[in-house]
Structures are given as structure tokens and as C-alpha cells.
Amino acid sequence: MKTTQKFALGMAAAMLLALGGCAGMSTQDKNTAIGAGVGAVGGAVLTGGSAVGTVGGAAVGGVVGHEISKP
């Protein structure tokens, strides 16, 4: 397994564990968190695990997740 695949798998596992604590969050907050997690994994995979790609993906994913669920 490549390092980027291990990183993406680790990020996905961390995201799932973190989302376990989202019981009291609004739908928009949950979608923002999910979008950030998915964006971070996507950014890491697309850029070969670079920190900039991971953070950029998380930022973009968080914004998309937040905007999707706006009333």
C-alpha cells in the first residue's frame, strides 16, 4: 500500500471517529464537517499527501459542505 493510500485511509478513519461526536450539531454544521473531511482526503490523494493540498482540500470541502445545506 502506498504512503498516500495509507494517509487517505487514516484520514478517513479519523473523520469517521470525529463525526461520532456530531450528535448535537445542526445539519449545516455536520455537512461542513463532512465536506472538510472529504476535501482533506481528496486534496491529500490528488497532491500526493502534501500538507498544502490537504489543507486546501479541507477548506474547499468545508465551504462546499456549508453552502450545500444553506436554507
Backbone torsions as a table, in degrees:
resi	resn	phi	psi	omega
1	MET	NA	132.3	-179.2
2	LYS	-70.7	159.3	179.6
3	THR	-61.1	-39.9	-179.8
4	THR	-67.1	-34.8	177.6
5	GLN	-68.0	-39.9	177.4
6	LYS	-63.9	-42.0	179.3
7	PHE	-62.5	-46.5	-179.6
8	ALA	-63.0	-40.6	178.7
9	LEU	-64.9	-41.6	177.1
10	GLY	-63.4	-41.8	177.8
11	MET	-64.1	-40.8	179.0
12	ALA	-63.7	-42.4	178.6
13	ALA	-64.1	-42.5	178.2
14	ALA	-63.5	-38.8	179.5
15	MET	-64.2	-42.9	179.6
16	LEU	-64.0	-41.2	177.5
17	LEU	-64.8	-41.2	-179.8
18	ALA	-66.4	-35.9	-179.0
19	LEU	-70.7	-16.4	175.7
20	GLY	-62.4	-25.5	179.6
21	GLY	-91.9	15.6	-175.3
22	CYS	-95.5	17.3	-174.0
23	ALA	-60.5	-35.9	-176.8
24	GLY	-93.0	8.4	-176.2
25	MET	-87.8	153.4	174.8
26	SER	-73.6	166.2	178.9
27	THR	-60.4	-40.5	-179.7
28	GLN	-65.4	-40.1	178.1
29	ASP	-65.2	-40.7	178.2
30	LYS	-63.0	-44.5	179.6
31	ASN	-64.2	-35.5	176.7
32	THR	-64.3	-45.7	179.6
33	ALA	-64.5	-43.2	178.8
34	ILE	-63.9	-44.5	178.4
35	GLY	-60.5	-40.9	178.5
36	ALA	-65.1	-41.7	179.1
37	GLY	-65.2	-46.4	179.5
38	VAL	-65.9	-40.0	178.2
39	GLY	-64.0	-38.6	178.5
40	ALA	-63.8	-45.2	178.5
41	VAL	-64.1	-45.7	179.2
42	GLY	-61.6	-43.7	179.1
43	GLY	-63.8	-39.1	179.0
44	ALA	-66.0	-42.6	-179.1
45	VAL	-67.5	-44.1	-176.9
46	LEU	-68.6	-27.5	-177.5
47	THR	-107.4	12.6	177.8
48	GLY	73.1	25.8	176.8
49	GLY	88.4	13.9	-179.9
50	SER	-70.4	147.0	180.0
51	ALA	-64.4	-38.8	-179.7
52	VAL	-63.6	-43.0	178.5
53	GLY	-64.6	-38.8	179.7
54	THR	-66.4	-47.7	-179.6
55	VAL	-67.4	-41.4	177.6
56	GLY	-62.3	-43.1	177.8
57	GLY	-63.2	-40.1	178.5
58	ALA	-64.3	-41.4	179.5
59	ALA	-63.9	-47.7	-179.5
60	VAL	-64.8	-45.0	179.6
61	GLY	-62.5	-39.1	178.0
62	GLY	-63.9	-41.5	178.8
63	VAL	-66.0	-43.9	179.5
64	VAL	-62.9	-46.3	178.4
65	GLY	-59.9	-38.4	179.0
66	HIS	-67.7	-42.4	-176.6
67	GLU	-73.4	-30.5	-178.2
68	ILE	-61.6	-37.3	-173.7
69	SER	-100.2	16.7	177.6
70	LYS	-66.3	139.8	179.5
71	PRO	-68.6	NA	NA
